[in-house]
Amino acid sequence: MLNNIGPMGLLLIAVVVIVLFGRGKVSSLMGEVGKGITAFKKGVSEGKEEIEKEKAEAALDVTPESLDAAPEETAEKDKA
């Protein structure tokens, strides 16, 4: 059913919406939709940055446990 709307049908729907709700309401609604889309894109990009930062931190921490110990502890383990 919605596959056959076409450009004239969309224009008719837009005119009916403007007549029913008024230009001011439609304009403010579209402004809110735009703000929502902007906030969503910002959230997605911040999420990606956070994931990339976590991956970078995990990649930096590749030292084996035997090297994490203090040199004195390693020397004591070697003597025993």
Distance bins in CASP14 RR format, pairs under 12 A and 6 or more apart:
PFRMAT RR
TARGET T0000
AUTHOR 0000-0000-0000
RMODE 2
METHOD distances of the structure
MODEL  1
2 9 0 0 0 0 0 1 0 0 0 0 0
2 10 0 0 0 0 0 1 0 0 0 0 0
2 13 0 0 0 0 0 1 0 0 0 0 0
4 10 0 0 0 0 0 1 0 0 0 0 0
5 11 0 0 0 0 1 0 0 0 0 0 0
5 12 0 0 0 0 1 0 0 0 0 0 0
5 13 1 0 0 1 0 0 0 0 0 0 0
5 14 0 0 0 0 0 1 0 0 0 0 0
6 12 0 0 0 0 1 0 0 0 0 0 0
6 13 0 0 0 0 0 1 0 0 0 0 0
7 13 0 0 0 0 0 1 0 0 0 0 0
7 14 0 0 0 0 0 1 0 0 0 0 0
8 14 0 0 0 0 0 1 0 0 0 0 0
8 15 0 0 0 0 0 1 0 0 0 0 0
9 15 0 0 0 0 1 0 0 0 0 0 0
9 16 0 0 0 0 1 0 0 0 0 0 0
9 17 0 0 0 0 0 1 0 0 0 0 0
10 16 0 0 0 0 0 1 0 0 0 0 0
10 17 0 0 0 0 0 1 0 0 0 0 0
11 17 0 0 0 0 0 1 0 0 0 0 0
11 18 0 0 0 0 0 1 0 0 0 0 0
12 18 0 0 0 0 0 1 0 0 0 0 0
12 19 0 0 0 0 0 1 0 0 0 0 0
13 19 0 0 0 0 0 1 0 0 0 0 0
13 20 0 0 0 0 0 1 0 0 0 0 0
13 26 0 0 0 0 0 1 0 0 0 0 0
14 20 0 0 0 0 0 1 0 0 0 0 0
14 21 0 0 0 0 0 1 0 0 0 0 0
14 22 0 0 0 0 0 1 0 0 0 0 0
14 23 0 0 0 0 0 1 0 0 0 0 0
14 26 0 0 0 0 1 0 0 0 0 0 0
14 30 0 0 0 0 0 1 0 0 0 0 0
15 21 0 0 0 0 0 1 0 0 0 0 0
15 22 0 0 0 0 0 1 0 0 0 0 0
15 23 0 0 0 0 0 1 0 0 0 0 0
15 26 0 0 0 0 0 1 0 0 0 0 0
16 22 0 0 0 0 0 1 0 0 0 0 0
16 26 0 0 0 0 0 1 0 0 0 0 0
17 23 0 0 0 0 0 1 0 0 0 0 0
17 24 0 0 0 0 0 1 0 0 0 0 0
17 25 0 0 0 0 1 0 0 0 0 0 0
17 26 1 0 0 1 0 0 0 0 0 0 0
17 27 0 0 0 0 0 1 0 0 0 0 0
17 29 0 0 0 0 1 0 0 0 0 0 0
17 30 0 0 0 0 0 1 0 0 0 0 0
18 24 0 0 0 0 1 0 0 0 0 0 0
18 25 0 0 0 0 1 0 0 0 0 0 0
18 26 1 0 1 0 0 0 0 0 0 0 0
18 27 0 0 0 0 1 0 0 0 0 0 0
18 29 0 0 0 0 0 1 0 0 0 0 0
18 30 0 0 0 0 0 1 0 0 0 0 0
19 25 0 0 0 0 0 1 0 0 0 0 0
19 26 0 0 0 0 0 1 0 0 0 0 0
20 26 0 0 0 0 1 0 0 0 0 0 0
21 27 0 0 0 0 1 0 0 0 0 0 0
21 28 0 0 0 0 1 0 0 0 0 0 0
21 29 1 0 0 1 0 0 0 0 0 0 0
21 30 0 0 0 0 0 1 0 0 0 0 0
22 28 0 0 0 0 0 1 0 0 0 0 0
22 29 0 0 0 0 0 1 0 0 0 0 0
23 29 0 0 0 0 0 1 0 0 0 0 0
23 30 0 0 0 0 0 1 0 0 0 0 0
24 30 0 0 0 0 1 0 0 0 0 0 0
24 31 0 0 0 0 0 1 0 0 0 0 0
25 31 0 0 0 0 0 1 0 0 0 0 0
25 32 0 0 0 0 0 1 0 0 0 0 0
26 32 0 0 0 0 0 1 0 0 0 0 0
26 33 0 0 0 0 0 1 0 0 0 0 0
27 33 0 0 0 0 0 1 0 0 0 0 0
27 34 0 0 0 0 0 1 0 0 0 0 0
28 34 0 0 0 0 0 1 0 0 0 0 0
28 35 0 0 0 0 0 1 0 0 0 0 0
29 35 0 0 0 0 0 1 0 0 0 0 0
29 36 0 0 0 0 0 1 0 0 0 0 0
30 36 0 0 0 0 0 1 0 0 0 0 0
30 37 0 0 0 0 0 1 0 0 0 0 0
31 37 0 0 0 0 1 0 0 0 0 0 0
31 38 0 0 0 0 1 0 0 0 0 0 0
31 39 0 0 0 0 0 1 0 0 0 0 0
32 38 0 0 0 0 0 1 0 0 0 0 0
32 39 0 0 0 0 0 1 0 0 0 0 0
33 39 0 0 0 0 0 1 0 0 0 0 0
33 40 0 0 0 0 0 1 0 0 0 0 0
34 40 0 0 0 0 1 0 0 0 0 0 0
34 41 0 0 0 0 1 0 0 0 0 0 0
34 42 0 0 0 0 0 1 0 0 0 0 0
35 41 0 0 0 0 0 1 0 0 0 0 0
35 42 0 0 0 0 0 1 0 0 0 0 0
36 42 0 0 0 0 1 0 0 0 0 0 0
36 43 0 0 0 0 0 1 0 0 0 0 0
36 44 0 0 0 0 0 1 0 0 0 0 0
37 43 0 0 0 0 0 1 0 0 0 0 0
37 44 0 0 0 0 0 1 0 0 0 0 0
38 44 0 0 0 0 0 1 0 0 0 0 0
38 45 0 0 0 0 0 1 0 0 0 0 0
39 45 0 0 0 0 0 1 0 0 0 0 0
39 46 0 0 0 0 0 1 0 0 0 0 0
40 46 0 0 0 0 0 1 0 0 0 0 0
40 47 0 0 0 0 0 1 0 0 0 0 0
41 47 0 0 0 0 0 1 0 0 0 0 0
41 48 0 0 0 0 0 1 0 0 0 0 0
42 48 0 0 0 0 0 1 0 0 0 0 0
42 49 0 0 0 0 0 1 0 0 0 0 0
43 49 0 0 0 0 1 0 0 0 0 0 0
43 50 0 0 0 0 1 0 0 0 0 0 0
43 51 0 0 0 0 0 1 0 0 0 0 0
44 50 0 0 0 0 0 1 0 0 0 0 0
44 51 0 0 0 0 0 1 0 0 0 0 0
45 51 0 0 0 0 0 1 0 0 0 0 0
45 52 0 0 0 0 0 1 0 0 0 0 0
46 52 0 0 0 0 0 1 0 0 0 0 0
46 53 0 0 0 0 0 1 0 0 0 0 0
47 53 0 0 0 0 1 0 0 0 0 0 0
47 54 0 0 0 0 1 0 0 0 0 0 0
48 54 0 0 0 0 0 1 0 0 0 0 0
48 55 0 0 0 0 0 1 0 0 0 0 0
49 55 0 0 0 0 0 1 0 0 0 0 0
49 56 0 0 0 0 0 1 0 0 0 0 0
50 56 0 0 0 0 0 1 0 0 0 0 0
50 57 0 0 0 0 0 1 0 0 0 0 0
51 57 0 0 0 0 0 1 0 0 0 0 0
51 58 0 0 0 0 0 1 0 0 0 0 0
52 58 0 0 0 0 0 1 0 0 0 0 0
52 59 0 0 0 0 0 1 0 0 0 0 0
53 59 0 0 0 0 0 1 0 0 0 0 0
53 60 0 0 0 0 0 1 0 0 0 0 0
54 60 0 0 0 0 0 1 0 0 0 0 0
54 61 0 0 0 0 0 1 0 0 0 0 0
55 61 0 0 0 0 0 1 0 0 0 0 0
56 62 0 0 0 0 0 1 0 0 0 0 0
61 67 0 0 0 0 0 1 0 0 0 0 0
61 68 0 0 0 0 1 0 0 0 0 0 0
62 68 0 0 0 0 0 1 0 0 0 0 0
63 69 0 0 0 0 0 1 0 0 0 0 0
64 74 0 0 0 0 0 1 0 0 0 0 0
65 73 0 0 0 0 0 1 0 0 0 0 0
65 74 0 0 0 0 0 1 0 0 0 0 0
65 77 0 0 0 0 0 1 0 0 0 0 0
66 73 0 0 0 0 1 0 0 0 0 0 0
66 74 1 0 0 1 0 0 0 0 0 0 0
66 77 0 0 0 0 1 0 0 0 0 0 0
66 78 0 0 0 0 0 1 0 0 0 0 0
67 73 0 0 0 0 0 1 0 0 0 0 0
67 74 0 0 0 0 1 0 0 0 0 0 0
68 74 0 0 0 0 1 0 0 0 0 0 0
69 75 0 0 0 0 1 0 0 0 0 0 0
69 76 0 0 0 0 1 0 0 0 0 0 0
69 77 1 0 0 1 0 0 0 0 0 0 0
69 78 0 0 0 0 0 1 0 0 0 0 0
70 76 0 0 0 0 1 0 0 0 0 0 0
70 77 0 0 0 0 0 1 0 0 0 0 0
71 77 0 0 0 0 0 1 0 0 0 0 0
71 78 0 0 0 0 0 1 0 0 0 0 0
72 78 0 0 0 0 0 1 0 0 0 0 0
72 79 0 0 0 0 0 1 0 0 0 0 0
73 79 0 0 0 0 0 1 0 0 0 0 0
73 80 0 0 0 0 0 1 0 0 0 0 0
74 80 0 0 0 0 0 1 0 0 0 0 0
END
